[in-house]
């Protein structure tokens, strides 16, 4: 396996974990679990749009990546499909 895959996976892991921990400060109820997959897709898309328009109010790539990870989690656990 290409060793760069491990580096990429570590960056994704660290990014999603930090975004989730930071998100707990403003969303302490884990309400992300009650949001539909379609809504998570839309939120990820908005973050990508904001990144494209050079909005710097937050790390939009980290948030988009986290939303995508949430979608994979919900799919894997047959939740909220």
N, CA, C and O atoms as a Tinker XYZ file with bonds, in Angstrom:
   324  protein
     1  N      0.846000   -1.172000    0.000000    73     2
     2  CA     0.000000    0.000000    0.000000    64     1     3
     3  C      0.900000    1.247000    0.000000    63     2     4     5
     4  O      1.938000    1.289000    0.661000    81     3
     5  N      0.481000    2.223000   -0.736000    73     3     6
     6  CA     1.210000    3.480000   -0.821000    64     5     7
     7  C      1.247000    4.137000    0.555000    63     6     8     9
     8  O      0.185000    4.379000    1.128000    81     7
     9  N      2.429000    4.439000    1.115000    73     7    10
    10  CA     2.518000    5.006000    2.455000    64     9    11
    11  C      1.868000    6.385000    2.576000    63    10    12    13
    12  O      1.521000    6.809000    3.678000    81    11
    13  N      1.705000    7.071000    1.480000    73    11    14
    14  CA     1.059000    8.379000    1.561000    64    13    15
    15  C     -0.416000    8.248000    1.961000    63    14    16    17
    16  O     -0.998000    9.189000    2.500000    81    15
    17  N     -1.020000    7.084000    1.697000    73    15    18
    18  CA    -2.409000    6.857000    2.098000    64    17    19
    19  C     -2.565000    6.963000    3.609000    63    18    20    21
    20  O     -3.565000    7.488000    4.100000    81    19
    21  N     -1.585000    6.468000    4.337000    73    19    22
    22  CA    -1.639000    6.549000    5.800000    64    21    23
    23  C     -1.545000    8.004000    6.262000    63    22    24    25
    24  O     -2.239000    8.414000    7.193000    81    23
    25  N     -0.693000    8.767000    5.612000    73    23    26
    26  CA    -0.578000   10.189000    5.963000    64    25    27
    27  C     -1.882000   10.921000    5.669000    63    26    28    29
    28  O     -2.352000   11.722000    6.476000    81    27
    29  N     -2.455000   10.638000    4.510000    73    27    30
    30  CA    -3.724000   11.254000    4.134000    64    29    31
    31  C     -4.827000   10.875000    5.121000    63    30    32    33
    32  O     -5.600000   11.727000    5.559000    81    31
    33  N     -4.890000    9.584000    5.467000    73    31    34
    34  CA    -5.904000    9.122000    6.413000    64    33    35
    35  C     -5.704000    9.766000    7.787000    63    34    36    37
    36  O     -6.680000   10.093000    8.462000    81    35
    37  N     -4.472000    9.946000    8.199000    73    35    38
    38  CA    -4.193000   10.578000    9.500000    64    37    39
    39  C     -4.645000   12.035000    9.503000    63    38    40    41
    40  O     -5.220000   12.509000   10.482000    81    39
    41  N     -4.385000   12.739000    8.410000    73    39    42
    42  CA    -4.838000   14.133000    8.308000    64    41    43
    43  C     -6.360000   14.193000    8.373000    63    42    44    45
    44  O     -6.921000   15.039000    9.068000    81    43
    45  N     -7.029000   13.296000    7.648000    73    43    46
    46  CA    -8.496000   13.272000    7.670000    64    45    47
    47  C     -9.002000   12.964000    9.074000    63    46    48    49
    48  O     -9.925000   13.617000    9.561000    81    47
    49  N     -8.403000   11.974000    9.725000    73    47    50
    50  CA    -8.791000   11.597000   11.083000    64    49    51
    51  C     -8.625000   12.775000   12.041000    63    50    52    53
    52  O     -9.548000   13.127000   12.776000    81    51
    53  N     -7.451000   13.371000   12.022000    73    51    54
    54  CA    -7.174000   14.498000   12.930000    64    53    55
    55  C     -8.121000   15.661000   12.670000    63    54    56    57
    56  O     -8.602000   16.299000   13.608000    81    55
    57  N     -8.387000   15.934000   11.405000    73    55    58
    58  CA    -9.258000   17.047000   11.040000    64    57    59
    59  C    -10.681000   16.810000   11.523000    63    58    60    61
    60  O    -11.287000   17.692000   12.131000    81    59
    61  N    -11.216000   15.623000   11.255000    73    59    62
    62  CA   -12.585000   15.313000   11.665000    64    61    63
    63  C    -12.701000   15.306000   13.185000    63    62    64    65
    64  O    -13.655000   15.850000   13.741000    81    63
    65  N    -11.738000   14.695000   13.851000    73    63    66
    66  CA   -11.782000   14.646000   15.314000    64    65    67
    67  C    -11.771000   16.050000   15.909000    63    66    68    69
    68  O    -12.581000   16.351000   16.785000    81    67
    69  N    -10.874000   16.907000   15.453000    73    67    70
    70  CA   -10.798000   18.263000   15.998000    64    69    71
    71  C    -12.064000   19.060000   15.696000    63    70    72    73
    72  O    -12.537000   19.817000   16.543000    81    71
    73  N    -12.607000   18.895000   14.507000    73    71    74
    74  CA   -13.836000   19.606000   14.145000    64    73    75
    75  C    -14.996000   19.146000   15.016000    63    74    76    77
    76  O    -15.818000   19.959000   15.438000    81    75
    77  N    -15.066000   17.844000   15.285000    73    75    78
    78  CA   -16.141000   17.330000   16.141000    64    77    79
    79  C    -15.986000   17.821000   17.578000    63    78    80    81
    80  O    -16.967000   18.211000   18.211000    81    79
    81  N    -14.760000   17.801000   18.092000    73    79    82
    82  CA   -14.512000   18.277000   19.462000    64    81    83
    83  C    -14.862000   19.759000   19.568000    63    82    84    85
    84  O    -15.513000   20.177000   20.526000    81    83
    85  N    -14.435000   20.547000   18.598000    73    83    86
    86  CA   -14.770000   21.973000   18.600000    64    85    87
    87  C    -16.282000   22.175000   18.493000    63    86    88    89
    88  O    -16.842000   23.070000   19.126000    81    87
    89  N    -16.932000   21.342000   17.694000    73    87    90
    90  CA   -18.374000   21.459000   17.502000    64    89    91
    91  C    -19.183000   21.154000   18.751000    63    90    92    93
    92  O    -20.288000   21.668000   18.926000    81    91
    93  N    -18.630000   20.318000   19.616000    73    91    94
    94  CA   -19.328000   20.000000   20.875000    64    93    95
    95  C    -19.537000   21.240000   21.736000    63    94    96    97
    96  O    -20.463000   21.289000   22.545000    81    95
    97  N    -18.686000   22.231000   21.566000    73    95    98
    98  CA   -18.801000   23.460000   22.363000    64    97    99
    99  C    -20.065000   24.225000   22.019000    63    98   100   101
   100  O    -20.674000   24.847000   22.890000    81    99
   101  N    -20.465000   24.185000   20.755000    73    99   102
   102  CA   -21.672000   24.908000   20.337000    64   101   103
   103  C    -22.853000   23.981000   20.091000    63   102   104   105
   104  O    -23.996000   24.435000   20.027000    81   103
   105  N    -22.590000   22.687000   19.952000    73   103   106
   106  CA   -23.647000   21.691000   19.731000    64   105   107
   107  C    -23.436000   20.521000   20.689000    63   106   108   109
   108  O    -23.060000   19.432000   20.255000    81   107
   109  N    -23.672000   20.731000   21.990000    73   107   110
   110  CA   -23.338000   19.694000   22.982000    64   109   111
   111  C    -24.252000   18.473000   22.968000    63   110   112   113
   112  O    -23.953000   17.484000   23.638000    81   111
   113  N    -25.342000   18.512000   22.232000    73   111   114
   114  CA   -26.316000   17.417000   22.279000    64   113   115
   115  C    -26.121000   16.360000   21.200000    63   114   116   117
   116  O    -26.987000   15.508000   21.007000    81   115
   117  N    -24.986000   16.407000   20.492000    73   115   118
   118  CA   -24.764000   15.462000   19.388000    64   117   119
   119  C    -25.927000   15.441000   18.415000    63   118   120   121
   120  O    -26.312000   14.384000   17.917000    81   119
   121  N    -26.488000   16.621000   18.145000    73   119   122
   122  CA   -27.657000   16.699000   17.277000    64   121   123
   123  C    -27.342000   16.350000   15.820000    63   122   124   125
   124  O    -28.258000   16.190000   15.014000    81   123
   125  N    -26.062000   16.231000   15.477000    73   123   126
   126  CA   -25.690000   15.831000   14.123000    64   125   127
   127  C    -26.247000   14.456000   13.772000    63   126   128   129
   128  O    -26.447000   14.140000   12.600000    81   127
   129  N    -26.494000   13.644000   14.793000    73   127   130
   130  CA   -27.016000   12.298000   14.564000    64   129   131
   131  C    -28.478000   12.326000   14.134000    63   130   132   133
   132  O    -28.983000   11.357000   13.568000    81   131
   133  N    -29.153000   13.435000   14.405000    73   131   134
   134  CA   -30.570000   13.557000   14.075000    64   133   135
   135  C    -30.814000   14.317000   12.778000    63   134   136   137
   136  O    -31.961000   14.542000   12.392000    81   135
   137  N    -29.741000   14.709000   12.109000    73   135   138
   138  CA   -29.839000   15.442000   10.850000    64   137   139
   139  C    -29.817000   14.433000    9.706000    63   138   140   141
   140  O    -29.045000   13.475000    9.732000    81   139
   141  N    -30.665000   14.650000    8.703000    73   139   142
   142  CA   -30.718000   13.706000    7.585000    64   141   143
   143  C    -29.436000   13.754000    6.758000    63   142   144   145
   144  O    -28.726000   14.760000    6.742000    81   143
   145  N    -29.164000   12.671000    6.089000    73   143   146
   146  CA   -27.987000   12.599000    5.229000    64   145   147
   147  C    -28.048000   13.686000    4.164000    63   146   148   149
   148  O    -27.034000   14.312000    3.857000    81   147
   149  N    -29.222000   13.912000    3.603000    73   147   150
   150  CA   -29.370000   14.965000    2.585000    64   149   151
   151  C    -28.969000   16.315000    3.160000    63   150   152   153
   152  O    -28.289000   17.091000    2.488000    81   151
   153  N    -29.374000   16.608000    4.385000    73   151   154
   154  CA   -28.992000   17.878000    5.015000    64   153   155
   155  C    -27.484000   17.959000    5.229000    63   154   156   157
   156  O    -26.891000   19.022000    5.048000    81   155
   157  N    -26.862000   16.850000    5.610000    73   155   158
   158  CA   -25.404000   16.850000    5.775000    64   157   159
   159  C    -24.721000   17.111000    4.427000    63   158   160   161
   160  O    -23.730000   17.838000    4.363000    81   159
   161  N    -25.249000   16.522000    3.358000    73   159   162
   162  CA   -24.703000   16.763000    2.019000    64   161   163
   163  C    -24.820000   18.237000    1.665000    63   162   164   165
   164  O    -23.875000   18.832000    1.148000    81   163
   165  N    -25.974000   18.824000    1.941000    73   163   166
   166  CA   -26.176000   20.251000    1.646000    64   165   167
   167  C    -25.212000   21.121000    2.449000    63   166   168   169
   168  O    -24.633000   22.063000    1.909000    81   167
   169  N    -25.038000   20.814000    3.724000    73   167   170
   170  CA   -24.105000   21.583000    4.561000    64   169   171
   171  C    -22.673000   21.447000    4.045000    63   170   172   173
   172  O    -21.931000   22.429000    4.014000    81   171
   173  N    -22.282000   20.245000    3.643000    73   171   174
   174  CA   -20.942000   20.054000    3.081000    64   173   175
   175  C    -20.788000   20.894000    1.819000    63   174   176   177
   176  O    -19.756000   21.534000    1.614000    81   175
   177  N    -21.805000   20.890000    0.983000    73   175   178
   178  CA   -21.776000   21.687000   -0.243000    64   177   179
   179  C    -21.650000   23.169000    0.030000    63   178   180   181
   180  O    -20.926000   23.876000   -0.671000    81   179
   181  N    -22.358000   23.648000    1.055000    73   179   182
   182  CA   -22.264000   25.069000    1.424000    64   181   183
   183  C    -20.849000   25.423000    1.873000    63   182   184   185
   184  O    -20.332000   26.492000    1.549000    81   183
   185  N    -20.234000   24.517000    2.618000    73   183   186
   186  CA   -18.849000   24.767000    3.053000    64   185   187
   187  C    -17.898000   24.802000    1.854000    63   186   188   189
   188  O    -16.978000   25.620000    1.809000    81   187
   189  N    -18.119000   23.929000    0.903000    73   187   190
   190  CA   -17.277000   23.951000   -0.302000    64   189   191
   191  C    -17.498000   25.242000   -1.077000    63   190   192   193
   192  O    -16.543000   25.856000   -1.554000    81   191
   193  N    -18.761000   25.655000   -1.203000    73   191   194
   194  CA   -19.055000   26.932000   -1.868000    64   193   195
   195  C    -18.368000   28.093000   -1.153000    63   194   196   197
   196  O    -17.784000   28.969000   -1.791000    81   195
   197  N    -18.445000   28.089000    0.179000    73   195   198
   198  CA   -17.812000   29.165000    0.948000    64   197   199
   199  C    -16.295000   29.157000    0.761000    63   198   200   201
   200  O    -15.670000   30.217000    0.707000    81   199
   201  N    -15.708000   27.977000    0.663000    73   199   202
   202  CA   -14.271000   27.882000    0.416000    64   201   203
   203  C    -13.928000   28.462000   -0.962000    63   202   204   205
   204  O    -12.955000   29.201000   -1.111000    81   203
   205  N    -14.734000   28.120000   -1.950000    73   203   206
   206  CA   -14.503000   28.606000   -3.313000    64   205   207
   207  C    -14.583000   30.122000   -3.380000    63   206   208   209
   208  O    -13.821000   30.761000   -4.106000    81   207
   209  N    -15.513000   30.696000   -2.615000    73   207   210
   210  CA   -15.668000   32.162000   -2.630000    64   209   211
   211  C    -14.685000   32.853000   -1.699000    63   210   212   213
   212  O    -14.756000   34.065000   -1.495000    81   211
   213  N    -13.763000   32.069000   -1.131000    73   211   214
   214  CA   -12.679000   32.578000   -0.286000    64   213   215
   215  C    -13.161000   33.161000    1.049000    63   214   216   217
   216  O    -12.515000   34.035000    1.627000    81   215
   217  N    -14.303000   32.662000    1.523000    73   215   218
   218  CA   -14.759000   33.035000    2.857000    64   217   219
   219  C    -13.793000   32.419000    3.873000    63   218   220   221
   220  O    -13.485000   31.229000    3.798000    81   219
   221  N    -13.326000   33.215000    4.805000    73   219   222
   222  CA   -12.342000   32.725000    5.786000    64   221   223
   223  C    -12.887000   32.728000    7.219000    63   222   224   225
   224  O    -12.120000   32.729000    8.181000    81   223
   225  N    -14.195000   32.729000    7.346000    73   223   226
   226  CA   -14.784000   32.787000    8.685000    64   225   227
   227  C    -14.566000   31.509000    9.488000    63   226   228   229
   228  O    -14.629000   31.529000   10.717000    81   227
   229  N    -14.310000   30.403000    8.801000    73   227   230
   230  CA   -13.995000   29.137000    9.467000    64   229   231
   231  C    -13.294000   28.229000    8.463000    63   230   232   233
   232  O    -13.192000   28.560000    7.282000    81   231
   233  N    -12.817000   27.097000    8.933000    73   231   234
   234  CA   -12.118000   26.148000    8.068000    64   233   235
   235  C    -13.167000   25.322000    7.323000    63   234   236   237
   236  O    -13.600000   24.270000    7.793000    81   235
   237  N    -13.560000   25.819000    6.161000    73   235   238
   238  CA   -14.655000   25.188000    5.424000    64   237   239
   239  C    -14.307000   23.796000    4.910000    63   238   240   241
   240  O    -15.181000   22.933000    4.840000    81   239
   241  N    -13.058000   23.564000    4.553000    73   239   242
   242  CA   -12.678000   22.226000    4.095000    64   241   243
   243  C    -12.786000   21.231000    5.252000    63   242   244   245
   244  O    -13.249000   20.107000    5.059000    81   243
   245  N    -12.366000   21.633000    6.442000    73   243   246
   246  CA   -12.489000   20.755000    7.619000    64   245   247
   247  C    -13.954000   20.436000    7.895000    63   246   248   249
   248  O    -14.293000   19.298000    8.219000    81   247
   249  N    -14.812000   21.427000    7.769000    73   247   250
   250  CA   -16.234000   21.197000    8.034000    64   249   251
   251  C    -16.872000   20.331000    6.950000    63   250   252   253
   252  O    -17.700000   19.472000    7.254000    81   251
   253  N    -16.497000   20.546000    5.693000    73   251   254
   254  CA   -17.027000   19.706000    4.613000    64   253   255
   255  C    -16.573000   18.262000    4.788000    63   254   256   257
   256  O    -17.366000   17.333000    4.635000    81   255
   257  N    -15.297000   18.077000    5.108000    73   255   258
   258  CA   -14.761000   16.737000    5.336000    64   257   259
   259  C    -15.487000   16.050000    6.492000    63   258   260   261
   260  O    -15.809000   14.865000    6.418000    81   259
   261  N    -15.736000   16.796000    7.542000    73   259   262
   262  CA   -16.425000   16.244000    8.712000    64   261   263
   263  C    -17.848000   15.846000    8.363000    63   262   264   265
   264  O    -18.317000   14.786000    8.778000    81   263
   265  N    -18.541000   16.691000    7.601000    73   263   266
   266  CA   -19.903000   16.337000    7.176000    64   265   267
   267  C    -19.881000   15.052000    6.345000    63   266   268   269
   268  O    -20.755000   14.199000    6.501000    81   267
   269  N    -18.891000   14.909000    5.467000    73   267   270
   270  CA   -18.787000   13.688000    4.659000    64   269   271
   271  C    -18.507000   12.472000    5.542000    63   270   272   273
   272  O    -19.050000   11.394000    5.299000    81   271
   273  N    -17.675000   12.635000    6.553000    73   271   274
   274  CA   -17.402000   11.538000    7.482000    64   273   275
   275  C    -18.672000   11.162000    8.254000    63   274   276   277
   276  O    -18.939000    9.983000    8.490000    81   275
   277  N    -19.438000   12.161000    8.637000    73   275   278
   278  CA   -20.712000   11.897000    9.329000    64   277   279
   279  C    -21.640000   11.093000    8.428000    63   278   280   281
   280  O    -22.292000   10.153000    8.882000    81   279
   281  N    -21.698000   11.459000    7.165000    73   279   282
   282  CA   -22.540000   10.726000    6.215000    64   281   283
   283  C    -22.104000    9.266000    6.149000    63   282   284   285
   284  O    -22.942000    8.365000    6.193000    81   283
   285  N    -20.795000    9.027000    6.043000    73   283   286
   286  CA   -20.301000    7.649000    5.993000    64   285   287
   287  C    -20.649000    6.899000    7.280000    63   286   288   289
   288  O    -20.999000    5.719000    7.237000    81   287
   289  N    -20.554000    7.579000    8.418000    73   287   290
   290  CA   -20.919000    6.963000    9.698000    64   289   291
   291  C    -22.396000    6.574000    9.697000    63   290   292   293
   292  O    -22.747000    5.452000   10.065000    81   291
   293  N    -23.257000    7.500000    9.285000    73   291   294
   294  CA   -24.691000    7.221000    9.272000    64   293   295
   295  C    -25.032000    6.089000    8.307000    63   294   296   297
   296  O    -25.873000    5.242000    8.607000    81   295
   297  N    -24.377000    6.081000    7.154000    73   295   298
   298  CA   -24.601000    4.986000    6.196000    64   297   299
   299  C    -24.156000    3.641000    6.773000    63   298   300   301
   300  O    -24.873000    2.646000    6.666000    81   299
   301  N    -22.984000    3.618000    7.377000    73   299   302
   302  CA   -22.434000    2.377000    7.919000    64   301   303
   303  C    -23.276000    1.812000    9.042000    63   302   304   305
   304  O    -23.307000    0.602000    9.263000    81   303
   305  N    -23.959000    2.696000    9.748000    73   303   306
   306  CA   -24.767000    2.265000   10.885000    64   305   307
   307  C    -26.253000    2.247000   10.548000    63   306   308   309
   308  O    -27.101000    2.112000   11.430000    81   307
   309  N    -26.552000    2.384000    9.273000    73   307   310
   310  CA   -27.935000    2.355000    8.779000    64   309   311
   311  C    -28.821000    3.333000    9.540000    63   310   312   313
   312  O    -29.980000    3.049000    9.843000    81   311
   313  N    -28.247000    4.477000    9.835000    73   311   314
   314  CA   -28.987000    5.502000   10.569000    64   313   315
   315  C    -29.354000    6.634000    9.618000    63   314   316   317
   316  O    -28.551000    7.033000    8.774000    81   315
   317  N    -30.530000    7.130000    9.755000    73   315   318
   318  CA   -30.904000    8.403000    9.148000    64   317   319
   319  C    -30.695000    8.429000    7.634000    63   318   320   321
   320  O    -30.285000    9.455000    7.090000    81   319
   321  N    -30.962000    7.344000    6.962000    73   319   322
   322  CA   -30.746000    7.299000    5.510000    64   321   323
   323  C    -31.948000    7.839000    4.787000    63   322   324
   324  O    -31.960000    7.885000    3.557000    81   323
